[in-house]
Amino acid sequence: MKVLPVLAIVTILAAGCHKNEGGSPTAQGHLIYLETNDAAGNAVLAYVQKPDSTIIPLPGSPFATGGNGLANPTQGLGPDDADNQLVITKDNKFLLAVNAGSRSIAVFGIGTTGALTPVSGSPFNSGGPNPESIAVLGDYVYVVNKGTNDPEASGNEPNYTVMKMDGHGALSPVENSTIKTVSGSSPSQGLLSNDHHFLFGADFLGFMLMPVQGSLRSFSIGMDHKLTIASAPIVIPGKGGALGLWQHPTANILYVGFPVQGKVAVYNIDATSGALSFSKTVDAGPAACWLRTSKDGKYLYALNSGENTMSIYNTSEPGSPASLGKFSLKNSGPLYSAMGFTTSEDFSFEFSRDGKYCYVISQYTNPDFTLGNYNLLHVLVVGTDGLLTEPGDPVQLPVGSTVRPQGVVTL
């Protein structure tokens, strides 16, 4: 592959890669951000997808967050189960990233080339242990603090909390805005409803506690931007915990991943109260979890982490997803455990702003760390029929096999 000199790359980027307030890519390419989640020092990796679809690092990458990622030396269930670890504000001015290992949120200003600069005071206290998911609504930031997975760890309870962002990107806590949840429940995501009236949550490991705790959450967002519980957490008997949430872009339908069952569930959203009511499930694959729809809502995608595949559905009828089959990602690595899991497992994904590409992070999940390095970034092409292809080889991410990179956002 021909590599351009750094000065030439910077010139190209400055000419057209950023900034595009309309949300579609420029003629020069796409920007892709993810985080290393390294416990020895977290950072945001930035890549440019050029017009010929090759991927190169953005000059200046990686960008240190000033905090730490979260180690998972036993590859245990819970610590890495999260979504929306990175977000970009609607005006494209700021990128926010969790520091799951140091109770903080990093905030960067996004420059004209896409390069990141920490705002003054970054990183900011996240309001709880192990922050793992962020949602931004105007000047308000909703943070899900996962907490430790030890139910006996007093003072480390997980929570949902609210922060205020000023015009310079600095964060400060909103007083009396924190809602604690049960120790060991391992909340994984905070998802804003399309109308911004509600926040949905998934306390993934609630099903493993005694007594069993509700997993699927719904909160109302008040005029003061604080959260109140809209309905009691939903207990899902026999289905395990909810993990992965996404709302259809034009319907009051919430899609929910159930990894224990290998299914995706369909819930109806009450537009007045935010209450959720179960409708049906559709088959997916082992450890089905993270979800996205196409921008027009015609297709739904689910990551099947246990086998490094993606399930694809036609959602032209939002309440009745129709399977279009599975897509297998490249370089899945050796199988391990009695369950036959792949060493490389898909854990985060996002689409380009124009919907033509899909970027997927596959993490090294095998407890045997001697097999090579299967922390990869996949670049997929999205067909007009919603189906996926992977024309090239995945990009090797510059982290060790013991690190679990996470979160994808795009410009």
Steps between C-alpha positions, in 0.01 A plus 500: 500500500634844412535716814477876460740727690353635824492858368300389197254310720448804721443717192237261366323484836499874546360543151194290548480227760346720768281675586165404352208612715253316277626163617604353164864428403709729289663401174825435686383218725366403840635542853476207742568524874526222759670460834777266610351437847853427620524478880855635479380820331190548289504674162278575202617355169402695189503371143426641158325289239619644172289507181664175386380345832848451644538584868784712638557645849411866539816704568537545876314180587480353762361780718551436872186535714681578825346194665504122491302229333370195682700177527325163480783248562266201530281600203205495740139576416399861564793746492512537121127471435404857409406729213532871413837538671577788262262768375528810283284801577236593245693808388812285441707720734579252776576130543438337839662172607469290816797415717350185643798430727528842660148637564522776243380632165747650253379786280686604184450787262490379138727704274461582133707195401316272743788508749402500868606746770400450866280783628613687808449290813456168317450230613200564727365291788231265366294493820557130563724199443571350158325742261409301190229681301421860406199672344497871414188716479583863427710627790425197719696176520351177635760261639459133588746396769523121492641458851695199613360152442544417868158525671674539837707803395340778706527847349560373149136462397423560133290801405348718233595866540481836321767758425488848347733602217601862458590670173864400536423130551557492877274267702350555842257281697131586512408506868274219624487337157645156583283188502676201651431148387580166662861401569617238253227577245759634252302761300630508144338783306300820514296560185299818438160456340453668164271764651751563784231444764648175635825320572508121471748287692610139523617362837651196331595277795189562709378154400798340679432661839304351785228603510482554124492867405328669207724552199321730256466862622296802397550853638310823430703815432353800681498868412800531732671224296509267799389138482205340675410134480224466239415140585639222716802316355373213288585147608521265203456145634716240327647741245800628693588869502442772244818611324489737205224752428396689188181683400359485149551848350133557406300272732441460873680167490798407719723212389674314785779243485474187716842332481414199719213413268674603179197709405394856430179615667248758383342730760232764448569840656209686658549852363341659807652309790808337351385162623616201296281205401633177352390407149714215362849360450686404184792260473853642484825323599713413806541796736282731288535846645590833337248645256469769233253579223571661168423873499176444304394218732470240224760268652602388849841357588602300809849393604523133598809525716529127571572417135625833356204535265227756432131422460316713243125565493257679273308744722278667243233378744673621820311270736575187297870468412550248218833317491727555200763262638839539666828654393831354627788735576855411398783372722288362785787294641496164683192374681508468878283375789234233487274759333733529202545878520730672253818663634410824319147617582311802366420741783447848350384642168378810324410612149659777298291817486386418146412141594724348234749343741486319833794495743523211746742443789575136576668450837742229611288309755687171545649442850808359322685817402779321309321443170595821322294817492138501394406858592376615161311776321284369214387724214180369341318620191122534536303404190180669386326177605637536855743210462867526599835419340857528632720564194831543682678361802417651841733761651720376786442734795816617683419345838612178666300180516412564866324829413135526387459804265147635484254759373474639147382843383531656156516834321 
